[in-house]
Amino acid sequence: SWASSFEKLMKNPAGRNVFREFLRTEYSEENILFWLACEELKKDHAKHSIDEKTRMIYEDYVSILSPKEVSLDS
């Protein structure tokens, strides 16, 4: 059940959608989008696409110029 494990919630597409909707109401949807992008990156094994995905994750979620910047500890 989702209540017993956040990991189970995130592995379930319906659970992720519910959580994403919650984050949207909290104005922090970028957090799950960042997590999803990182999860996709973990599945990739081709250097050229890893480099491109890494650059896009940085530009979309880490750069201070990004409108979807996530808060990361230094």
DSSP file (Angstrom, degrees, kcal/mol; ACC not computed):
  #  RESIDUE AA STRUCTURE BP1 BP2  ACC     N-H-->O    O-->H-N    N-H-->O    O-->H-N    TCO  KAPPA ALPHA  PHI   PSI    X-CA   Y-CA   Z-CA
    1    1 A S    >>        0   0    0      0, 0.0     3,-0.9     0, 0.0     4,-0.8   0.000 360.0 360.0 360.0 148.6    0.0    0.0    0.0
    2    2 A W  G >4  +     0   0    0      1,-0.2     3,-0.6     2,-0.2     7,-0.3   0.835 360.0  62.4 -62.3 -33.1    1.1    3.6   -0.7
    3    3 A A  G 34 S+     0   0    0      1,-0.2    -1,-0.2     5,-0.1     3,-0.1   0.796 104.1  48.4 -65.2 -27.1    0.6    4.5    2.9
    4    4 A S  G <4 S+     0   0    0     -3,-0.9     2,-0.3     1,-0.2    -1,-0.2   0.674 120.6  25.6 -88.0 -16.7    3.3    2.0    4.1
    5    5 A S    <X  -     0   0    0     -4,-0.8     4,-1.8    -3,-0.6    -1,-0.2  -0.912  47.5-162.0-155.4 121.0    6.0    3.0    1.6
    6    6 A F  H  > S+     0   0    0     -2,-0.3     4,-2.5     1,-0.2     5,-0.2   0.861 100.6  59.5 -64.5 -35.1    6.9    6.1   -0.4
    7    7 A E  H  > S+     0   0    0      1,-0.2     4,-1.6     2,-0.2    -1,-0.2   0.904 104.3  49.2 -61.3 -41.4    9.0    3.9   -2.6
    8    8 A K  H  > S+     0   0    0      1,-0.2     4,-1.1     2,-0.2    -1,-0.2   0.907 109.7  52.5 -63.5 -41.1    5.9    1.9   -3.5
    9    9 A L  H >< S+     0   0    0     -4,-1.8     3,-0.6    -7,-0.3     7,-0.3   0.929 110.9  46.4 -58.2 -46.5    4.0    5.1   -4.3
   10   10 A M  H 3< S+     0   0    0     -4,-2.5    -1,-0.2     1,-0.2    -2,-0.2   0.756 108.8  55.1 -72.8 -24.6    6.7    6.3   -6.6
   11   11 A K  H 3< S+     0   0    0     -4,-1.6    -1,-0.2    -5,-0.2    -2,-0.2   0.700  95.7  78.5 -78.2 -19.0    7.0    2.9   -8.4
   12   12 A N  S <X S-     0   0    0     -4,-1.1     4,-2.8    -3,-0.6     5,-0.2  -0.805  74.0-146.8 -95.5 122.2    3.3    3.0   -9.2
   13   13 A P  H  > S+     0   0    0      0, 0.0     4,-2.1     0, 0.0    -1,-0.1   0.886 101.6  48.0 -55.2 -41.3    2.3    5.2  -12.2
   14   14 A A  H  > S+     0   0    0      2,-0.2     4,-2.2     1,-0.2     5,-0.2   0.904 111.9  50.6 -66.3 -39.5   -1.1    6.1  -10.5
   15   15 A G  H  > S+     0   0    0      1,-0.2     4,-2.6     2,-0.2     5,-0.2   0.912 108.9  50.9 -63.1 -43.2    0.7    6.9   -7.3
   16   16 A R  H  X S+     0   0    0     -4,-2.8     4,-2.9    -7,-0.3    -1,-0.2   0.902 109.6  51.4 -60.7 -40.7    3.2    9.1   -9.0
   17   17 A N  H  X S+     0   0    0     -4,-2.1     4,-2.4    -5,-0.2    -2,-0.2   0.907 109.9  48.5 -64.4 -41.4    0.3   11.0  -10.7
   18   18 A V  H  X S+     0   0    0     -4,-2.2     4,-2.1     2,-0.2    -2,-0.2   0.934 114.4  46.1 -62.3 -45.3   -1.5   11.5   -7.3
   19   19 A F  H  X S+     0   0    0     -4,-2.6     4,-2.8     1,-0.2    -2,-0.2   0.896 110.8  53.0 -65.0 -39.8    1.7   12.8   -5.8
   20   20 A R  H  X S+     0   0    0     -4,-2.9     4,-2.3     2,-0.2    -1,-0.2   0.910 108.2  50.4 -62.4 -41.9    2.4   15.0   -8.8
   21   21 A E  H  X S+     0   0    0     -4,-2.4     4,-1.7     2,-0.2    -1,-0.2   0.904 110.3  50.4 -62.5 -40.6   -1.0   16.6   -8.4
   22   22 A F  H  X S+     0   0    0     -4,-2.1     4,-1.1     1,-0.2     3,-0.2   0.945 110.3  49.0 -61.1 -47.3   -0.3   17.2   -4.8
   23   23 A L  H  <>S+     0   0    0     -4,-2.8     5,-2.8     1,-0.2     6,-0.4   0.868 106.2  57.7 -61.4 -35.4    3.0   18.8   -5.6
   24   24 A R  H ><5S+     0   0    0     -4,-2.3     3,-1.3     1,-0.2    -1,-0.2   0.899 104.5  51.1 -61.2 -39.7    1.3   21.0   -8.2
   25   25 A T  H 3<5S+     0   0    0     -4,-1.7    -1,-0.2     1,-0.3    -2,-0.2   0.758 111.1  49.1 -68.8 -22.4   -1.1   22.3   -5.5
   26   26 A E  T 3<5S-     0   0    0     -4,-1.1    -1,-0.3    -3,-0.3    -2,-0.2   0.330 114.4-118.7 -95.1   5.5    2.0   23.1   -3.4
   27   27 A Y  T < 5S+     0   0    0     -3,-1.3    -3,-0.2    -4,-0.2    -2,-0.1   0.880  89.5 103.5  57.1  40.9    3.8   24.9   -6.3
   28   28 A S    > < +     0   0    0     -5,-2.8     3,-1.7    -8,-0.1     4,-0.5  -0.015  25.5 128.5-139.8  33.2    6.6   22.3   -6.2
   29   29 A E  T >>  +     0   0    0     -6,-0.4     4,-1.8     1,-0.3     3,-0.6   0.763  63.1  76.0 -60.4 -25.5    5.9   20.0   -9.2
   30   30 A E  H 3> S+     0   0    0      1,-0.2     4,-2.5     2,-0.2    -1,-0.3   0.778  84.5  65.7 -59.7 -25.0    9.4   20.6  -10.4
   31   31 A N  H <> S+     0   0    0     -3,-1.7     4,-2.1     2,-0.2    -1,-0.2   0.930 105.5  39.6 -65.1 -45.2   10.6   18.2   -7.6
   32   32 A I  H <> S+     0   0    0     -3,-0.6     4,-2.9    -4,-0.5    -1,-0.2   0.857 114.1  54.7 -73.2 -32.9    8.9   15.2   -9.1
   33   33 A L  H  X S+     0   0    0     -4,-1.8     4,-2.2     2,-0.2    -2,-0.2   0.907 109.6  47.7 -64.1 -40.5    9.9   16.2  -12.6
   34   34 A F  H  X S+     0   0    0     -4,-2.5     4,-2.3     2,-0.2    -2,-0.2   0.931 112.5  49.0 -62.6 -46.9   13.5   16.4  -11.5
   35   35 A W  H  X S+     0   0    0     -4,-2.1     4,-2.5     1,-0.2    -2,-0.2   0.921 111.3  49.3 -60.1 -45.9   13.2   13.0   -9.9
   36   36 A L  H  X S+     0   0    0     -4,-2.9     4,-2.2     1,-0.2    -1,-0.2   0.899 110.1  50.9 -62.0 -41.0   11.6   11.5  -13.0
   37   37 A A  H  X S+     0   0    0     -4,-2.2     4,-2.0     1,-0.2    -1,-0.2   0.900 111.6  47.9 -62.9 -40.6   14.4   12.9  -15.2
   38   38 A C  H  X S+     0   0    0     -4,-2.3     4,-1.9     2,-0.2    -2,-0.2   0.885 109.5  52.8 -67.9 -38.6   17.1   11.5  -12.9
   39   39 A E  H  X S+     0   0    0     -4,-2.5     4,-0.8     1,-0.2    -2,-0.2   0.900 109.8  48.6 -62.8 -40.8   15.3    8.1  -12.9
   40   40 A E  H >X S+     0   0    0     -4,-2.2     3,-0.7     1,-0.2     4,-0.6   0.892 107.9  55.1 -64.7 -39.7   15.3    8.1  -16.8
   41   41 A L  H >< S+     0   0    0     -4,-2.0     3,-1.2     1,-0.2    -2,-0.2   0.886 101.0  58.9 -60.6 -39.6   19.0    9.0  -16.8
   42   42 A K  H 3< S+     0   0    0     -4,-1.9    -1,-0.2     1,-0.3    -2,-0.2   0.791 103.0  53.6 -60.4 -28.6   19.8    6.0  -14.6
   43   43 A K  H << S+     0   0    0     -4,-0.8    -1,-0.3    -3,-0.7     2,-0.2   0.654  90.9  94.5 -81.2 -16.0   18.3    3.7  -17.3
   44   44 A D    <<  +     0   0    0     -3,-1.2     3,-0.0    -4,-0.6    -3,-0.0  -0.536  40.5 172.0 -84.0 141.1   20.5    5.1  -20.1
   45   45 A H        +     0   0    0     -2,-0.2     2,-0.6     5,-0.0    -1,-0.1   0.339  48.3 101.3-126.9   3.3   23.8    3.5  -21.0
   46   46 A A     >  -     0   0    0      1,-0.2     4,-2.6     2,-0.0     3,-0.4  -0.826  63.6-146.0 -96.1 120.2   24.8    5.4  -24.1
   47   47 A K  H  > S+     0   0    0     -2,-0.6     4,-2.7     1,-0.2     5,-0.2   0.874  95.2  52.3 -53.7 -45.4   27.4    8.1  -23.4
   48   48 A H  H  > S+     0   0    0      1,-0.2     4,-1.7     2,-0.2    -1,-0.2   0.898 114.4  41.8 -62.7 -40.0   26.2   10.6  -26.0
   49   49 A S  H  > S+     0   0    0     -3,-0.4     4,-2.9     2,-0.2    -1,-0.2   0.834 112.2  55.0 -77.9 -29.7   22.6   10.5  -24.6
   50   50 A I  H  X S+     0   0    0     -4,-2.6     4,-2.7     2,-0.2     5,-0.2   0.936 108.8  48.9 -62.8 -45.4   23.8   10.5  -21.0
   51   51 A D  H  X S+     0   0    0     -4,-2.7     4,-2.1    -5,-0.2    -2,-0.2   0.918 114.2  45.4 -59.1 -44.1   25.8   13.7  -21.7
   52   52 A E  H  X S+     0   0    0     -4,-1.7     4,-2.4    -5,-0.2    -2,-0.2   0.921 114.1  47.4 -67.3 -44.9   22.8   15.3  -23.3
   53   53 A K  H  X S+     0   0    0     -4,-2.9     4,-2.7     2,-0.2    -2,-0.2   0.896 111.2  51.9 -64.4 -39.5   20.3   14.3  -20.6
   54   54 A T  H  X S+     0   0    0     -4,-2.7     4,-2.3    -5,-0.2    -1,-0.2   0.921 110.4  48.3 -62.3 -44.0   22.7   15.4  -17.9
   55   55 A R  H  X S+     0   0    0     -4,-2.1     4,-2.7    -5,-0.2    -2,-0.2   0.914 112.5  48.6 -62.1 -43.0   23.0   18.8  -19.6
   56   56 A M  H  X S+     0   0    0     -4,-2.4     4,-2.9     2,-0.2     5,-0.2   0.896 109.7  51.6 -66.5 -39.7   19.2   19.1  -19.9
   57   57 A I  H  X>S+     0   0    0     -4,-2.7     4,-2.6     2,-0.2     5,-0.7   0.928 111.9  47.9 -61.7 -43.7   18.7   18.1  -16.3
   58   58 A Y  I  X>S+     0   0    0     -4,-2.3     5,-2.9     1,-0.2     4,-1.7   0.957 115.5  43.5 -60.6 -50.5   21.2   20.8  -15.2
   59   59 A E  I  <5S+     0   0    0     -4,-2.7    -2,-0.2     1,-0.2    -1,-0.2   0.873 120.5  41.4 -64.3 -37.1   19.6   23.5  -17.4
   60   60 A D  I  <5S+     0   0    0     -4,-2.9     8,-0.5    -5,-0.2    -1,-0.2   0.814 134.3   9.1 -81.6 -31.1   16.0   22.5  -16.4
   61   61 A Y  I  <5S+     0   0    0     -4,-2.6     9,-2.9    -5,-0.2    -3,-0.2   0.613 127.6  39.5-129.5 -17.5   16.4   21.9  -12.7
   62   62 A V  I  <<S+     0   0    0     -4,-1.7    -3,-0.2    -5,-0.7    -4,-0.1   0.796  84.9  94.7-108.6 -38.4   19.8   23.0  -11.3
   63   63 A S  S > <S-     0   0    0     -5,-2.9     3,-1.7    -6,-0.2     5,-0.1  -0.264  72.9-133.3 -58.7 138.1   20.7   26.2  -13.0
   64   64 A I  T 3  S+     0   0    0      1,-0.3    -1,-0.2     5,-0.1     5,-0.1   0.660 106.8  62.0 -67.0 -13.0   19.7   29.4  -11.1
   65   65 A L  T 3  S+     0   0    0      3,-0.0    -1,-0.3    -6,-0.0    -2,-0.1   0.537  81.9 104.6 -86.8  -7.5   18.4   30.6  -14.4
   66   66 A S    X   -     0   0    0     -3,-1.7     3,-1.2    -8,-0.1    -6,-0.1  -0.560  64.7-148.4 -79.8 134.6   15.8   27.8  -14.7
   67   67 A P  T 3  S+     0   0    0      0, 0.0    -1,-0.1     0, 0.0    -7,-0.1   0.671 103.5  50.7 -70.6 -14.8   12.1   28.6  -13.9
   68   68 A K  T 3  S+     0   0    0     -8,-0.5   -34,-0.1    -5,-0.1    -2,-0.1   0.006  80.4 155.8-107.8  26.6   11.9   25.0  -12.6
   69   69 A E    <   -     0   0    0     -3,-1.2     2,-0.3    -5,-0.1    -7,-0.2  -0.286  30.7-147.7 -58.9 132.2   14.9   25.2  -10.3
   70   70 A V        -     0   0    0     -9,-2.9     2,-0.7   -40,-0.1    -4,-0.1  -0.676  20.7-108.3 -96.8 156.6   14.9   22.7   -7.4
   71   71 A S        +     0   0    0     -2,-0.3     2,-0.4     0, 0.0    -9,-0.0  -0.764  43.6 178.3 -86.5 118.5   16.3   23.4   -4.0
   72   72 A L        -     0   0    0     -2,-0.7     2,-0.1   -10,-0.1   -10,-0.0  -0.944  31.4-114.1-121.7 142.6   19.5   21.3   -3.6
   73   73 A D              0   0    0     -2,-0.4     0, 0.0     1,-0.1     0, 0.0  -0.461 360.0 360.0 -68.1 146.7   21.8   21.2   -0.6
   74   74 A S              0   0    0     -2,-0.1    -1,-0.1     0, 0.0    -2,-0.0   0.492 360.0 360.0 -72.8 360.0   25.3   22.5   -1.4
